[in-house]
Amino acid sequence: MPPSIFLGRYTTDNSEDIIVFIIGMRIDKRLCFHKWLPVFLAMTGMTTELYTHKSELGFHSTENYFELQTTAKIQYWRSLDDLLAYSKNNQHLKAWKTFNRITADNDAVGIYHETYIIPKGQYESVHVNMPQYGLGKAIEHIPITIEKQTAKKRLFQLWEAALLIELLGRLCATQLWSDTERCLNCTMHGLKKE
């Protein structure tokens, strides 16, 4: 069954940090099946495990790309701690040991990975007439409203709010305001209006 198409403009909720992990392999000697096929199959097994235990592992989703020599998986994770915990997982360790054993003395296959820690409010996306894809599949997929009409609005809405809270907190902390009543809702910084 083909994925559902969401007509219109959609974005993602960027109110949480997200980890983007890119992992893949490169086949340098295509005829050496016995050297690269076990690596490819190990990656497939790990993907199955991730989707089977998504919430407990902190895994959101993945997108797969295949070229003639190179594969890439773009994975989205809830936290760096979740990703690092998975790297110590039995399925991953088994695949890593297999890779090291198979590729110790050959140049038929290689692997790579890149990890990006992206703070909340520092990423955005647009999906127009698309199925849920990429970030839109990994985290909450929401219609674009007037408040999130542009990339600038989607990126800086949370950042500006965080900056305002920080500045208000500093003003209250330095007692530039003599009483908390004049602070614009000091509950943000742990001070309560009486």
Contacts in CASP RR format, 6 or more apart in sequence:
PFRMAT RR
TARGET T0000
AUTHOR 0000-0000-0000
METHOD contacts of the structure
MODEL  1
MPPSIFLGRYTTDNSEDIIVFIIGMRIDKRLCFHKWLPVFLAMTGMTTEL
YTHKSELGFHSTENYFELQTTAKIQYWRSLDDLLAYSKNNQHLKAWKTFN
RITADNDAVGIYHETYIIPKGQYESVHVNMPQYGLGKAIEHIPITIEKQT
AKKRLFQLWEAALLIELLGRLCATQLWSDTERCLNCTMHGLKKE
2 131 0 8 1.000
3 131 0 8 1.000
3 132 0 8 1.000
4 131 0 8 1.000
4 132 0 8 1.000
5 129 0 8 1.000
5 130 0 8 1.000
5 131 0 8 1.000
6 127 0 8 1.000
6 129 0 8 1.000
6 130 0 8 1.000
6 131 0 8 1.000
6 132 0 8 1.000
6 141 0 8 1.000
7 129 0 8 1.000
8 128 0 8 1.000
8 129 0 8 1.000
8 143 0 8 1.000
9 126 0 8 1.000
9 127 0 8 1.000
9 128 0 8 1.000
9 143 0 8 1.000
9 144 0 8 1.000
10 126 0 8 1.000
10 127 0 8 1.000
10 128 0 8 1.000
10 130 0 8 1.000
10 136 0 8 1.000
10 141 0 8 1.000
10 142 0 8 1.000
10 143 0 8 1.000
10 144 0 8 1.000
11 124 0 8 1.000
11 125 0 8 1.000
11 126 0 8 1.000
11 127 0 8 1.000
11 141 0 8 1.000
11 142 0 8 1.000
11 143 0 8 1.000
11 144 0 8 1.000
11 148 0 8 1.000
11 154 0 8 1.000
12 123 0 8 1.000
12 124 0 8 1.000
12 125 0 8 1.000
12 135 0 8 1.000
12 136 0 8 1.000
12 138 0 8 1.000
12 139 0 8 1.000
12 140 0 8 1.000
12 141 0 8 1.000
12 142 0 8 1.000
13 139 0 8 1.000
13 140 0 8 1.000
13 142 0 8 1.000
14 120 0 8 1.000
14 121 0 8 1.000
14 122 0 8 1.000
14 123 0 8 1.000
14 124 0 8 1.000
14 154 0 8 1.000
14 155 0 8 1.000
14 158 0 8 1.000
15 120 0 8 1.000
15 121 0 8 1.000
15 158 0 8 1.000
16 78 0 8 1.000
16 120 0 8 1.000
16 139 0 8 1.000
17 79 0 8 1.000
17 117 0 8 1.000
17 118 0 8 1.000
17 119 0 8 1.000
17 120 0 8 1.000
18 60 0 8 1.000
18 76 0 8 1.000
18 77 0 8 1.000
18 78 0 8 1.000
18 118 0 8 1.000
18 120 0 8 1.000
18 123 0 8 1.000
18 135 0 8 1.000
18 138 0 8 1.000
18 139 0 8 1.000
19 76 0 8 1.000
19 77 0 8 1.000
19 78 0 8 1.000
19 79 0 8 1.000
19 80 0 8 1.000
19 82 0 8 1.000
19 83 0 8 1.000
19 115 0 8 1.000
19 116 0 8 1.000
19 117 0 8 1.000
19 118 0 8 1.000
20 74 0 8 1.000
20 75 0 8 1.000
20 76 0 8 1.000
20 77 0 8 1.000
20 115 0 8 1.000
20 116 0 8 1.000
20 118 0 8 1.000
21 74 0 8 1.000
21 75 0 8 1.000
21 76 0 8 1.000
21 77 0 8 1.000
21 83 0 8 1.000
21 113 0 8 1.000
21 114 0 8 1.000
21 115 0 8 1.000
21 116 0 8 1.000
22 72 0 8 1.000
22 73 0 8 1.000
22 74 0 8 1.000
22 75 0 8 1.000
22 112 0 8 1.000
22 113 0 8 1.000
22 114 0 8 1.000
22 115 0 8 1.000
22 116 0 8 1.000
23 43 0 8 1.000
23 72 0 8 1.000
23 73 0 8 1.000
23 75 0 8 1.000
23 111 0 8 1.000
23 112 0 8 1.000
23 113 0 8 1.000
23 114 0 8 1.000
24 43 0 8 1.000
24 70 0 8 1.000
24 71 0 8 1.000
24 72 0 8 1.000
24 73 0 8 1.000
24 111 0 8 1.000
24 112 0 8 1.000
24 113 0 8 1.000
25 36 0 8 1.000
25 39 0 8 1.000
25 40 0 8 1.000
25 43 0 8 1.000
25 70 0 8 1.000
25 71 0 8 1.000
25 109 0 8 1.000
25 110 0 8 1.000
25 111 0 8 1.000
25 112 0 8 1.000
26 69 0 8 1.000
26 70 0 8 1.000
26 71 0 8 1.000
26 109 0 8 1.000
26 110 0 8 1.000
26 111 0 8 1.000
26 112 0 8 1.000
27 36 0 8 1.000
27 69 0 8 1.000
27 70 0 8 1.000
27 108 0 8 1.000
27 109 0 8 1.000
28 69 0 8 1.000
28 107 0 8 1.000
28 108 0 8 1.000
28 109 0 8 1.000
28 110 0 8 1.000
29 35 0 8 1.000
29 36 0 8 1.000
29 106 0 8 1.000
29 107 0 8 1.000
29 108 0 8 1.000
29 109 0 8 1.000
30 36 0 8 1.000
30 69 0 8 1.000
32 106 0 8 1.000
32 108 0 8 1.000
32 109 0 8 1.000
35 102 0 8 1.000
35 103 0 8 1.000
35 106 0 8 1.000
35 108 0 8 1.000
35 109 0 8 1.000
36 108 0 8 1.000
36 109 0 8 1.000
38 98 0 8 1.000
38 99 0 8 1.000
38 102 0 8 1.000
39 95 0 8 1.000
39 98 0 8 1.000
39 99 0 8 1.000
39 102 0 8 1.000
39 103 0 8 1.000
39 109 0 8 1.000
39 110 0 8 1.000
39 111 0 8 1.000
40 71 0 8 1.000
42 94 0 8 1.000
42 95 0 8 1.000
42 98 0 8 1.000
42 99 0 8 1.000
43 71 0 8 1.000
43 73 0 8 1.000
43 95 0 8 1.000
45 91 0 8 1.000
45 95 0 8 1.000
46 91 0 8 1.000
46 92 0 8 1.000
46 95 0 8 1.000
47 62 0 8 1.000
47 73 0 8 1.000
49 89 0 8 1.000
49 91 0 8 1.000
50 57 0 8 1.000
50 59 0 8 1.000
50 62 0 8 1.000
50 75 0 8 1.000
50 86 0 8 1.000
51 59 0 8 1.000
53 59 0 8 1.000
54 60 0 8 1.000
54 61 0 8 1.000
57 82 0 8 1.000
57 85 0 8 1.000
57 86 0 8 1.000
57 89 0 8 1.000
58 77 0 8 1.000
58 78 0 8 1.000
58 79 0 8 1.000
58 82 0 8 1.000
59 75 0 8 1.000
59 76 0 8 1.000
59 77 0 8 1.000
59 78 0 8 1.000
59 82 0 8 1.000
59 86 0 8 1.000
60 75 0 8 1.000
60 76 0 8 1.000
60 77 0 8 1.000
60 78 0 8 1.000
60 137 0 8 1.000
60 138 0 8 1.000
60 139 0 8 1.000
61 75 0 8 1.000
61 76 0 8 1.000
61 134 0 8 1.000
61 137 0 8 1.000
61 138 0 8 1.000
62 73 0 8 1.000
62 74 0 8 1.000
62 75 0 8 1.000
62 76 0 8 1.000
63 73 0 8 1.000
63 74 0 8 1.000
63 133 0 8 1.000
63 134 0 8 1.000
63 137 0 8 1.000
64 71 0 8 1.000
64 72 0 8 1.000
64 73 0 8 1.000
65 71 0 8 1.000
65 72 0 8 1.000
65 73 0 8 1.000
65 74 0 8 1.000
74 134 0 8 1.000
76 134 0 8 1.000
76 135 0 8 1.000
76 138 0 8 1.000
76 139 0 8 1.000
77 83 0 8 1.000
80 115 0 8 1.000
80 117 0 8 1.000
83 115 0 8 1.000
86 92 0 8 1.000
99 111 0 8 1.000
102 109 0 8 1.000
103 109 0 8 1.000
103 110 0 8 1.000
120 158 0 8 1.000
121 155 0 8 1.000
121 156 0 8 1.000
121 157 0 8 1.000
121 158 0 8 1.000
121 159 0 8 1.000
122 155 0 8 1.000
122 159 0 8 1.000
123 135 0 8 1.000
123 155 0 8 1.000
124 151 0 8 1.000
124 154 0 8 1.000
124 155 0 8 1.000
125 134 0 8 1.000
125 135 0 8 1.000
125 136 0 8 1.000
126 144 0 8 1.000
126 151 0 8 1.000
127 133 0 8 1.000
127 136 0 8 1.000
127 141 0 8 1.000
131 137 0 8 1.000
132 141 0 8 1.000
147 153 0 8 1.000
147 157 0 8 1.000
148 154 0 8 1.000
148 157 0 8 1.000
165 188 0 8 1.000
165 189 0 8 1.000
168 183 0 8 1.000
168 184 0 8 1.000
168 186 0 8 1.000
168 188 0 8 1.000
168 189 0 8 1.000
169 186 0 8 1.000
169 188 0 8 1.000
169 189 0 8 1.000
171 177 0 8 1.000
171 183 0 8 1.000
172 180 0 8 1.000
172 183 0 8 1.000
172 186 0 8 1.000
172 189 0 8 1.000
172 191 0 8 1.000
173 189 0 8 1.000
177 183 0 8 1.000
180 186 0 8 1.000
180 191 0 8 1.000
180 192 0 8 1.000
180 193 0 8 1.000
180 194 0 8 1.000
181 193 0 8 1.000
183 189 0 8 1.000
183 191 0 8 1.000
185 193 0 8 1.000
186 192 0 8 1.000
186 193 0 8 1.000
187 193 0 8 1.000
END
